[in-house]
Amino acid sequence: MNEHIEYRTATALEVRHAQRIIELIAVPYNETIEVQRRGKWVTESVDPEAFLGVSGDVAVNRAHDLERPLGRVAKLHPNDPRGLRSELRISRTNDGDEVLELADDGLLSASIGFQSLGEQWNADRSAVKVTKARLMHIALTGNPAYPGAKVLAVRSADETGTQRVLTPNLDRIRLEVLAERAGMA
C-alpha cells in the first residue's frame, strides 16, 4: 500500500448558504492532468470505480492545511458519472463563513488528498490511471489542478424563500467574450 498522500483539484457545483453545504465533484473521472510522480511528470486519470465503497469520517480543510479545519463531508456519491460527488458541511465559524462567500463568488475550488491503493500504468510509464483510492480529506483552495475545476452554479435563499441561481463563471465568460469582441472592433 502506498502511504503517500496525493492532492488533486475538483469542481464546486453548488453552495447552499442556509444549510452551509457546498456540493462539488471532488475528483472528476477519466479527466487527464499532468502530475509529478517520484520526480517525473506523468499523465494521470481516475477510474470511475476508484472510490466505490468510499466511507468514513472525512474532514474538510483550507488549502490542505490539516490545522485549518472547515467542516466534514456530509455525503459521498461515488456513482455520479462525472466523478466523486461530495456534499461538504461547513462549520459555523469565521473561516467557514468566508469559505462559503468565496465559493459562492466562484473563487474557490476543491482539492482532494488521497492515497492511491491501485493503479494501471501504460507500457512506458508515462500515464497512470488510479483504479482504487482512499479519500483522506477535501481541501478548499483557490489553486485548482484540474482545468475544469470551477463553480458551476450557486443557489441561496432570499428573504422570500425563493431560490436565485447565480452563474459567476458564465457571467465571467460572457464579459470576456464581450471584451474580446470590443478589442477586435
C-alpha positions as YAML, in Angstrom:
chain: A
units: angstrom
residues:
- id: 1
  name: MET
  ca: [0.00, 0.00, 0.00]
- id: 2
  name: ASN
  ca: [1.27, 3.42, -0.96]
- id: 3
  name: GLU
  ca: [1.30, 5.66, 2.16]
- id: 4
  name: HIS
  ca: [1.98, 8.84, 0.16]
- id: 5
  name: ILE
  ca: [-0.96, 11.26, 0.04]
- id: 6
  name: GLU
  ca: [-1.69, 12.77, -3.39]
- id: 7
  name: TYR
  ca: [-3.54, 16.08, -3.89]
- id: 8
  name: ARG
  ca: [-5.93, 16.81, -6.79]
- id: 9
  name: THR
  ca: [-8.41, 19.60, -7.52]
- id: 10
  name: ALA
  ca: [-12.14, 19.29, -8.05]
- id: 11
  name: THR
  ca: [-15.24, 21.13, -9.25]
- id: 12
  name: ALA
  ca: [-17.62, 23.03, -6.95]
- id: 13
  name: LEU
  ca: [-21.21, 22.67, -8.12]
- id: 14
  name: GLU
  ca: [-23.46, 24.36, -5.59]
- id: 15
  name: VAL
  ca: [-23.33, 26.38, -2.39]
- id: 16
  name: ARG
  ca: [-26.37, 26.22, -0.09]
- id: 17
  name: HIS
  ca: [-25.84, 29.01, 2.45]
- id: 18
  name: ALA
  ca: [-28.80, 28.23, 4.72]
- id: 19
  name: GLN
  ca: [-27.67, 24.62, 5.15]
- id: 20
  name: ARG
  ca: [-23.94, 25.56, 4.99]
- id: 21
  name: ILE
  ca: [-23.45, 22.93, 2.27]
- id: 22
  name: ILE
  ca: [-21.08, 23.07, -0.70]
- id: 23
  name: GLU
  ca: [-21.71, 20.41, -3.32]
- id: 24
  name: LEU
  ca: [-18.86, 19.55, -5.64]
- id: 25
  name: ILE
  ca: [-17.18, 16.93, -7.77]
- id: 26
  name: ALA
  ca: [-14.25, 16.04, -5.50]
- id: 27
  name: VAL
  ca: [-12.36, 14.43, -8.39]
- id: 28
  name: PRO
  ca: [-13.56, 14.06, -11.99]
- id: 29
  name: TYR
  ca: [-13.40, 10.61, -13.57]
- id: 30
  name: ASN
  ca: [-11.35, 9.97, -16.73]
- id: 31
  name: GLU
  ca: [-10.07, 13.56, -16.94]
- id: 32
  name: THR
  ca: [-6.33, 13.63, -17.57]
- id: 33
  name: ILE
  ca: [-3.89, 16.00, -15.90]
- id: 34
  name: GLU
  ca: [-0.12, 16.25, -15.72]
- id: 35
  name: VAL
  ca: [1.25, 15.46, -12.26]
- id: 36
  name: GLN
  ca: [4.66, 14.84, -10.84]
- id: 37
  name: ARG
  ca: [5.21, 11.32, -9.51]
- id: 38
  name: ARG
  ca: [8.56, 10.40, -7.98]
- id: 39
  name: GLY
  ca: [10.23, 13.32, -9.72]
- id: 40
  name: LYS
  ca: [8.82, 12.50, -13.19]
- id: 41
  name: TRP
  ca: [5.91, 14.20, -14.98]
- id: 42
  name: VAL
  ca: [3.17, 11.74, -15.97]
- id: 43
  name: THR
  ca: [-0.41, 11.89, -17.22]
- id: 44
  name: GLU
  ca: [-2.90, 10.80, -14.57]
- id: 45
  name: SER
  ca: [-6.61, 10.00, -14.59]
- id: 46
  name: VAL
  ca: [-9.03, 8.49, -12.08]
- id: 47
  name: ASP
  ca: [-11.15, 5.45, -12.92]
- id: 48
  name: PRO
  ca: [-14.92, 5.71, -12.27]
- id: 49
  name: GLU
  ca: [-14.64, 2.78, -9.84]
- id: 50
  name: ALA
  ca: [-11.69, 4.16, -7.86]
- id: 51
  name: PHE
  ca: [-13.84, 5.40, -4.97]
- id: 52
  name: LEU
  ca: [-16.60, 2.75, -4.95]
- id: 53
  name: GLY
  ca: [-17.31, 1.82, -1.35]
- id: 54
  name: VAL
  ca: [-15.70, 5.00, -0.03]
- id: 55
  name: SER
  ca: [-16.79, 5.76, 3.51]
- id: 56
  name: GLY
  ca: [-15.56, 7.10, 6.80]
- id: 57
  name: ASP
  ca: [-15.17, 10.38, 8.54]
- id: 58
  name: VAL
  ca: [-13.61, 12.75, 6.02]
- id: 59
  name: ALA
  ca: [-12.52, 16.23, 7.12]
- id: 60
  name: VAL
  ca: [-12.70, 19.42, 5.05]
- id: 61
  name: ASN
  ca: [-9.86, 21.93, 5.47]
- id: 62
  name: ARG
  ca: [-8.40, 25.03, 3.88]
- id: 63
  name: ALA
  ca: [-5.63, 24.57, 1.29]
- id: 64
  name: HIS
  ca: [-4.61, 21.09, 2.56]
- id: 65
  name: ASP
  ca: [-3.72, 22.60, 5.95]
- id: 66
  name: LEU
  ca: [-4.92, 19.96, 8.44]
- id: 67
  name: GLU
  ca: [-4.67, 22.60, 11.18]
- id: 68
  name: ARG
  ca: [-7.32, 24.76, 9.43]
- id: 69
  name: PRO
  ca: [-10.49, 22.63, 9.63]
- id: 70
  name: LEU
  ca: [-13.65, 23.94, 7.94]
- id: 71
  name: GLY
  ca: [-16.10, 21.07, 8.37]
- id: 72
  name: ARG
  ca: [-16.83, 17.49, 7.34]
- id: 73
  name: VAL
  ca: [-18.05, 15.58, 4.33]
- id: 74
  name: ALA
  ca: [-21.81, 15.09, 4.83]
- id: 75
  name: LYS
  ca: [-22.41, 12.75, 1.86]
- id: 76
  name: LEU
  ca: [-20.38, 10.99, -0.83]
- id: 77
  name: HIS
  ca: [-21.84, 9.90, -4.17]
- id: 78
  name: PRO
  ca: [-19.19, 7.76, -5.95]
- id: 79
  name: ASN
  ca: [-21.58, 6.60, -8.70]
- id: 80
  name: ASP
  ca: [-22.01, 10.01, -10.32]
- id: 81
  name: PRO
  ca: [-20.66, 9.61, -13.90]
- id: 82
  name: ARG
  ca: [-18.87, 12.99, -13.65]
- id: 83
  name: GLY
  ca: [-16.78, 12.00, -10.65]
- id: 84
  name: LEU
  ca: [-16.82, 11.59, -6.88]
- id: 85
  name: ARG
  ca: [-19.66, 13.95, -5.94]
- id: 86
  name: SER
  ca: [-19.43, 15.23, -2.36]
- id: 87
  name: GLU
  ca: [-21.55, 17.39, -0.10]
- id: 88
  name: LEU
  ca: [-19.47, 19.36, 2.40]
- id: 89
  name: ARG
  ca: [-20.99, 20.62, 5.65]
- id: 90
  name: ILE
  ca: [-19.14, 23.82, 6.56]
- id: 91
  name: SER
  ca: [-18.86, 24.76, 10.25]
- id: 92
  name: ARG
  ca: [-20.35, 28.00, 11.57]
- id: 93
  name: THR
  ca: [-17.04, 29.84, 12.12]
- id: 94
  name: ASN
  ca: [-15.43, 32.97, 10.69]
- id: 95
  name: ASP
  ca: [-13.35, 30.80, 8.32]
- id: 96
  name: GLY
  ca: [-16.45, 28.81, 7.38]
- id: 97
  name: ASP
  ca: [-18.40, 32.00, 6.59]
- id: 98
  name: GLU
  ca: [-15.51, 33.27, 4.46]
- id: 99
  name: VAL
  ca: [-15.26, 29.98, 2.55]
- id: 100
  name: LEU
  ca: [-18.99, 29.97, 1.81]
- id: 101
  name: GLU
  ca: [-18.75, 33.51, 0.39]
- id: 102
  name: LEU
  ca: [-15.62, 32.77, -1.68]
- id: 103
  name: ALA
  ca: [-17.17, 29.57, -3.08]
- id: 104
  name: ASP
  ca: [-20.39, 31.50, -3.78]
- id: 105
  name: ASP
  ca: [-18.34, 34.05, -5.75]
- id: 106
  name: GLY
  ca: [-16.64, 31.27, -7.75]
- id: 107
  name: LEU
  ca: [-13.21, 31.99, -6.22]
- id: 108
  name: LEU
  ca: [-12.62, 28.61, -4.60]
- id: 109
  name: SER
  ca: [-12.42, 25.09, -5.90]
- id: 110
  name: ALA
  ca: [-11.80, 21.86, -4.09]
- id: 111
  name: SER
  ca: [-8.78, 19.62, -4.00]
- id: 112
  name: ILE
  ca: [-8.59, 16.14, -2.55]
- id: 113
  name: GLY
  ca: [-5.94, 14.42, -0.50]
- id: 114
  name: PHE
  ca: [-5.98, 10.70, -1.32]
- id: 115
  name: GLN
  ca: [-3.92, 7.55, -1.09]
- id: 116
  name: SER
  ca: [-3.61, 5.51, -4.26]
- id: 117
  name: LEU
  ca: [-4.34, 1.85, -3.50]
- id: 118
  name: GLY
  ca: [-4.42, 0.54, -7.08]
- id: 119
  name: GLU
  ca: [-3.01, 1.83, -10.38]
- id: 120
  name: GLN
  ca: [-2.70, 0.84, -14.04]
- id: 121
  name: TRP
  ca: [0.36, 2.19, -15.88]
- id: 122
  name: ASN
  ca: [0.92, 2.26, -19.63]
- id: 123
  name: ALA
  ca: [3.93, 0.43, -21.10]
- id: 124
  name: ASP
  ca: [6.41, 3.35, -20.95]
- id: 125
  name: ARG
  ca: [5.12, 4.51, -17.54]
- id: 126
  name: SER
  ca: [4.17, 7.94, -18.89]
- id: 127
  name: ALA
  ca: [0.47, 7.60, -17.96]
- id: 128
  name: VAL
  ca: [-1.31, 6.15, -14.95]
- id: 129
  name: LYS
  ca: [-4.96, 5.50, -14.12]
- id: 130
  name: VAL
  ca: [-5.86, 5.40, -10.42]
- id: 131
  name: THR
  ca: [-8.13, 2.35, -10.07]
- id: 132
  name: LYS
  ca: [-8.59, 2.27, -6.29]
- id: 133
  name: ALA
  ca: [-8.11, 5.11, -3.80]
- id: 134
  name: ARG
  ca: [-8.79, 6.14, -0.22]
- id: 135
  name: LEU
  ca: [-10.13, 9.65, 0.32]
- id: 136
  name: MET
  ca: [-8.14, 11.30, 3.14]
- id: 137
  name: HIS
  ca: [-9.56, 14.85, 3.12]
- id: 138
  name: ILE
  ca: [-11.08, 17.54, 0.92]
- id: 139
  name: ALA
  ca: [-9.44, 20.97, 0.86]
- id: 140
  name: LEU
  ca: [-10.98, 24.21, -0.38]
- id: 141
  name: THR
  ca: [-8.41, 26.18, -2.34]
- id: 142
  name: GLY
  ca: [-8.03, 28.85, -4.98]
- id: 143
  name: ASN
  ca: [-5.42, 26.84, -6.93]
- id: 144
  name: PRO
  ca: [-7.07, 24.04, -8.94]
- id: 145
  name: ALA
  ca: [-5.11, 21.23, -10.60]
- id: 146
  name: TYR
  ca: [-7.90, 20.15, -12.97]
- id: 147
  name: PRO
  ca: [-8.70, 22.61, -15.77]
- id: 148
  name: GLY
  ca: [-12.44, 22.06, -15.30]
- id: 149
  name: ALA
  ca: [-12.42, 22.77, -11.56]
- id: 150
  name: LYS
  ca: [-14.82, 25.72, -11.43]
- id: 151
  name: VAL
  ca: [-18.01, 26.69, -9.62]
- id: 152
  name: LEU
  ca: [-20.85, 25.86, -11.96]
- id: 153
  name: ALA
  ca: [-23.86, 27.18, -10.03]
- id: 154
  name: VAL
  ca: [-24.60, 28.80, -6.69]
- id: 155
  name: ARG
  ca: [-28.02, 28.75, -5.04]
- id: 156
  name: SER
  ca: [-29.08, 30.68, -1.98]
- id: 157
  name: ALA
  ca: [-32.45, 31.57, -0.49]
- id: 158
  name: ASP
  ca: [-33.51, 35.21, -0.50]
- id: 159
  name: GLU
  ca: [-35.93, 36.78, 2.04]
- id: 160
  name: THR
  ca: [-38.98, 35.39, 0.20]
- id: 161
  name: GLY
  ca: [-37.63, 31.85, 0.37]
- id: 162
  name: THR
  ca: [-37.31, 31.58, -3.39]
- id: 163
  name: GLN
  ca: [-34.13, 30.32, -4.98]
- id: 164
  name: ARG
  ca: [-31.95, 32.54, -7.13]
- id: 165
  name: VAL
  ca: [-29.37, 30.93, -9.37]
- id: 166
  name: LEU
  ca: [-26.07, 32.72, -9.84]
- id: 167
  name: THR
  ca: [-23.76, 31.84, -12.72]
- id: 168
  name: PRO
  ca: [-20.42, 33.50, -11.92]
- id: 169
  name: ASN
  ca: [-18.40, 31.52, -14.47]
- id: 170
  name: LEU
  ca: [-20.94, 32.06, -17.25]
- id: 171
  name: ASP
  ca: [-21.04, 35.77, -16.39]
- id: 172
  name: ARG
  ca: [-17.22, 35.94, -16.44]
- id: 173
  name: ILE
  ca: [-17.07, 34.16, -19.82]
- id: 174
  name: ARG
  ca: [-19.72, 36.49, -21.25]
- id: 175
  name: LEU
  ca: [-17.73, 39.53, -20.09]
- id: 176
  name: GLU
  ca: [-14.50, 38.08, -21.54]
- id: 177
  name: VAL
  ca: [-16.20, 37.45, -24.90]
- id: 178
  name: LEU
  ca: [-17.67, 40.97, -24.95]
- id: 179
  name: ALA
  ca: [-14.26, 42.47, -24.06]
- id: 180
  name: GLU
  ca: [-12.58, 40.35, -26.73]
- id: 181
  name: ARG
  ca: [-15.12, 41.45, -29.35]
- id: 182
  name: ALA
  ca: [-14.70, 45.10, -28.33]
- id: 183
  name: GLY
  ca: [-10.93, 44.77, -28.70]
- id: 184
  name: MET
  ca: [-11.29, 43.34, -32.22]
- id: 185
  name: ALA
  ca: [-13.60, 46.08, -33.45]
...
